Amino acid sequence: MSEGEKNFRKNARSTLRDMGMQYLHPSHGAAVEAVRWCLTVRSRPTHHRQDFLERESPALLAYLEKLATSADSASWRTLEERIALRAEVLREMDTPPCRRPWLAAIWHTLPELAGIGHHLLDQQAKIAALALGAEPVPADSSGGDDGKGSGDKTGSAGTKAKPQPSRLALPAVSVVLTPAEKKAFDLGDDTEDTKEETPEGPEGADGGPGGMKGPGGKK
């Protein structure tokens, strides 16, 4: 194991401790750390972060890469706003305190980000199918975040994820995009046929990623 991979795994475990969720699989900490890092540097995931997301959540990778292709800082603000909304819900629920509540809010936002990423992958598949004159294959046809996701899809970096069961168990959720997100992802009205009301907080249908216990999760 390289020094870089050791540091990556160490950071994932540290993230879980900061969230007060040491009981989760380290892949959850790695996903949160990847989102935090991308938001901080305003760039796509690289090196071990990219390799991890290619294996465990191509949909989340697609979401982050799409943000990174935009030079508009407003695109990154859409991510900050989603996380801030979850953070506000967690505060209102008087959840158990942790060292870094912002990281806990990111964790609760992961299913929504992956949901947007799935739609982006579906869009890419449709475009590719039209170019080849073939029938489009949905991005969630095999592999992926919950065993039914997009494990065999390729991110915008052009690298192909290995189809295998993901250790990052994220529930499939339908997401209502804000006008700013539609503009950032160039989706327009393309999502109208998949719109469903997203729970206002982690106490909703998913209770946080995988319905696991945590700040705001199901008890």
C-alpha positions in Angstrom: 0.0 0.0 0.0 1.4 3.4 -1.0 1.9 6.2 1.4 -0.8 8.2 -0.4 -3.4 5.4 0.0 -2.5 5.1 3.7 -3.1 8.8 4.2 -6.4 8.6 2.3 -7.7 5.8 4.5 -6.4 7.6 7.6 -8.3 10.7 6.5 -11.5 8.6 6.0 -11.4 7.3 9.5 -10.6 10.7 10.9 -13.7 12.1 9.1 -15.9 9.4 10.7 -14.6 10.4 14.1 -15.2 14.1 13.4 -18.8 13.1 12.4 -19.3 11.0 15.5 -20.0 8.0 13.2 -17.1 5.6 13.8 -19.6 2.7 13.4 -19.9 3.4 9.7 -17.8 1.7 7.0 -14.7 3.8 6.2 -16.0 4.2 2.7 -18.6 6.7 4.1 -15.8 8.8 5.6 -13.9 8.6 2.3 -17.0 9.8 0.3 -17.5 12.7 2.7 -13.8 13.6 2.6 -13.9 13.5 -1.3 -16.9 15.9 -1.4 -15.3 18.2 1.2 -12.0 18.3 -0.7 -13.6 19.1 -4.0 -15.7 21.8 -2.5 -12.6 23.3 -0.8 -10.3 23.3 -3.9 -13.2 23.8 -6.5 -11.9 20.9 -8.5 -12.7 17.4 -9.6 -11.5 14.5 -7.4 -8.0 13.2 -8.2 -5.7 10.3 -7.4 -7.1 8.1 -4.5 -10.3 10.1 -4.3 -11.0 9.5 -8.0 -10.1 5.8 -7.8 -12.3 5.3 -4.7 -15.3 7.0 -6.4 -14.8 5.1 -9.6 -15.1 1.9 -7.6 -17.8 2.8 -5.0 -19.9 5.5 -6.5 -19.6 6.5 -10.2 -22.8 8.6 -9.8 -21.2 10.7 -7.1 -18.0 11.0 -9.2 -20.2 12.2 -12.2 -21.8 14.8 -10.0 -18.5 16.2 -8.8 -16.9 16.1 -12.2 -19.8 18.0 -13.7 -19.4 20.7 -11.1 -15.7 20.9 -11.9 -16.2 21.4 -15.6 -18.0 24.7 -14.9 -15.8 27.7 -14.3 -18.7 29.4 -12.6 -18.4 29.6 -8.9 -22.2 29.7 -8.7 -22.2 26.0 -9.6 -20.2 25.1 -6.5 -22.6 27.3 -4.5 -25.4 24.9 -5.4 -23.5 22.2 -3.5 -22.9 24.5 -0.5 -26.6 25.3 -0.4 -27.7 21.7 -0.4 -25.3 20.9 2.5 -26.3 24.1 4.4 -30.0 23.0 4.1 -29.2 19.6 5.7 -27.1 21.3 8.4 -30.0 23.5 9.3 -32.4 20.5 9.5 -29.9 18.7 11.7 -29.7 21.7 14.0 -33.5 22.0 14.3 -33.7 18.3 15.2 -31.3 18.8 18.1 -29.1 16.0 16.9 -26.2 14.7 19.1 -23.2 17.1 18.9 -20.1 16.2 16.9 -16.8 17.9 16.3 -17.6 18.9 12.7 -21.3 19.2 12.0 -20.7 20.3 8.5 -19.2 16.9 7.6 -22.3 15.2 9.1 -24.4 17.4 6.9 -22.4 16.3 3.8 -23.0 12.7 4.8 -26.7 13.2 4.9 -26.6 14.9 1.5 -24.7 12.1 -0.3 -27.8 10.3 -1.6 -29.1 13.5 -3.2 -25.7 14.2 -4.9 -25.6 10.6 -6.1 -29.2 10.9 -7.4 -28.2 13.9 -9.5 -25.2 12.0 -10.7 -27.3 9.1 -11.8 -29.4 11.5 -13.9 -26.2 12.9 -15.4 -25.0 9.4 -16.3 -28.4 8.6 -17.8 -28.1 11.7 -19.9 -24.7 10.7 -21.1 -26.0 7.3 -22.0 -28.8 8.7 -24.0 -26.5 11.0 -25.9 -24.1 8.1 -26.6 -27.0 5.9 -27.7 -28.4 8.5 -30.1 -24.9 8.9 -31.6 -24.7 5.2 -32.2 -28.4 4.7 -33.1 -28.8 2.3 -30.2 -31.3 2.0 -27.4 -30.1 4.0 -24.3 -29.3 1.9 -21.2 -30.2 3.5 -17.9 -27.3 4.3 -15.6 -28.8 2.3 -12.8 -29.0 -0.9 -14.8 -26.2 -2.7 -13.0 -23.7 -2.2 -10.1 -23.5 1.1 -8.4 -24.2 2.7 -5.0 -26.9 0.3 -3.7 -26.2 -2.7 -5.8 -28.4 -1.4 -8.6 -26.5 1.7 -9.6 -24.1 2.6 -12.3 -21.1 0.5 -11.4 -20.3 -0.1 -15.1 -20.5 3.5 -16.2 -17.7 5.8 -17.2 -17.1 9.2 -15.5 -16.2 12.3 -17.5 -12.5 11.5 -16.8 -12.9 8.6 -19.2 -12.0 5.9 -16.8 -14.3 2.9 -16.2 -15.4 1.8 -12.8 -15.0 -1.9 -11.9 -18.4 -3.6 -11.5 -18.5 -4.9 -8.0 -20.8 -4.5 -4.9 -20.3 -1.1 -3.4 -19.3 -0.7 0.3 -20.8 2.8 0.1 -24.5 1.9 0.6 -26.5 5.0 -0.5 -30.3 4.7 -1.0 -31.8 5.7 -4.3 -33.7 9.0 -3.9 -35.4 11.3 -6.3 -34.2 14.9 -6.2 -36.0 18.1 -7.1 -33.4 20.4 -8.7 -33.3 24.0 -7.9 -33.3 26.5 -10.8 -29.6 27.2 -10.1 -28.8 23.5 -10.3 -30.7 23.1 -13.6 -28.6 25.9 -15.0 -25.3 24.5 -13.5 -25.9 21.0 -14.9 -27.5 22.2 -18.1 -30.5 20.0 -17.5 -33.3 22.5 -18.1 -36.7 20.7 -17.9 -35.2 17.3 -18.6 -35.8 16.2 -15.0 -39.6 16.8 -14.9 -40.5 13.2 -15.5 -38.4 12.0 -12.5 -39.4 14.6 -10.0 -40.5 13.4 -6.6 -40.6 15.3 -3.4 -37.3 14.9 -1.5 -37.7 14.5 2.2 -37.1 17.9 4.0 -34.7 16.3 6.4 -32.8 13.1 7.3 -35.9 11.9 9.3 -37.5 11.3 5.9 -37.7 8.0 4.0 -34.0 7.5 3.8 -33.0 8.6 7.3 -29.6 9.5 6.0 -27.5 7.3 3.7 -28.5 3.7 4.0 -31.0 4.6 6.8 -28.2 4.1 9.3 -28.2 5.6 12.8 -26.4 8.9 13.0 -27.2 12.6 13.4 -30.8 12.8 12.2 -30.8 9.1 11.2 -33.4 6.5 12.2 -33.0 5.2 15.7 
